Amino acid sequence: MTLIAVTRFEAVDTVTADEVRDRHTALVGAVRAARPGLTEARLGQLDDGQWVGVWRWDSADTLKAVRELVPTIPEVKQAFELVREGSAVVDEITVVDEL
């Protein structure tokens, strides 16, 4: 089943919006190169400054496999260098109906 992962986080104070977008773009490209299955990736920002990443996966198994590859993907570390420690929260949503 399709899975949507929603990640909310705060960037460290010294980071610009352009840096967050650039690292997100690099991260998405690296993840897609490492393993197929990431079908959509979106990045947004809430009014309070919090960032939200919405990634759609073809299955929970694919997401699990990518998480196992995380230590081998340098762009993961580079992206998370911008995240305020302790601020990241991930929700996983199993899609049960699409209209």
C-alpha positions in Angstrom: 0.0 0.0 0.0 1.0 3.6 -0.7 2.5 5.4 2.3 2.9 9.1 3.0 5.6 10.3 5.4 5.1 13.7 6.8 8.1 15.2 8.5 7.8 18.5 10.5 11.0 20.2 11.7 12.6 23.5 12.6 15.7 24.7 10.9 18.7 26.0 12.9 18.6 29.8 13.2 21.5 30.5 10.8 19.9 28.7 7.9 18.2 30.4 5.0 15.1 29.1 3.1 17.3 28.7 0.0 19.6 26.4 1.9 16.7 24.2 3.2 15.3 24.0 -0.3 18.7 23.2 -1.9 19.5 20.4 0.6 15.9 19.0 0.3 16.4 18.8 -3.5 19.8 17.1 -3.1 18.3 14.7 -0.6 15.4 13.7 -2.8 17.7 13.2 -5.8 20.1 11.0 -3.7 17.2 8.9 -2.3 15.7 8.3 -5.7 19.1 7.3 -7.1 19.7 4.9 -4.2 16.3 3.1 -4.5 13.2 3.6 -6.6 9.9 4.1 -4.9 9.7 7.8 -3.8 6.9 8.9 -6.1 6.4 12.5 -4.8 8.4 14.8 -2.5 7.1 18.2 -1.4 8.6 20.8 0.9 6.6 23.6 2.5 6.8 26.0 5.4 4.1 26.9 7.9 3.4 30.4 9.1 5.3 29.7 12.4 8.5 29.0 10.4 8.3 25.2 10.8 9.1 23.2 7.7 7.1 20.3 6.5 8.3 17.6 4.1 5.6 15.3 2.5 7.0 12.3 0.8 4.9 9.7 -1.0 6.2 6.2 -1.2 5.0 3.3 -3.3 5.0 1.1 -0.1 6.0 0.9 3.5 8.6 -1.8 2.5 10.3 0.7 0.2 10.5 3.3 3.0 11.9 0.7 5.3 14.6 -0.3 2.8 15.6 3.3 2.2 15.9 3.9 6.0 18.4 1.0 6.1 20.4 2.8 3.4 20.5 6.1 5.3 24.0 5.7 6.7 25.3 5.3 3.1 23.7 8.4 1.7 25.8 11.5 2.4 23.0 13.9 1.5 20.9 12.6 4.5 23.5 13.9 6.9 23.9 17.1 5.0 20.2 17.8 5.0 19.8 17.0 8.7 22.7 19.3 9.6 20.1 22.1 9.0 17.5 20.6 11.4 17.3 22.0 15.0 18.1 19.1 17.3 15.0 17.4 18.7 12.6 19.2 16.5 11.9 16.6 13.8 8.6 14.6 14.0 7.6 12.0 11.4 4.1 10.7 10.9 3.5 7.8 8.5 0.1 7.6 6.9 -1.1 4.5 5.1 -3.2 5.5 2.2 -6.5 3.5 2.3 -8.5 5.4 -0.3 -7.8 7.9 -3.1 -10.5 9.7 -5.1 
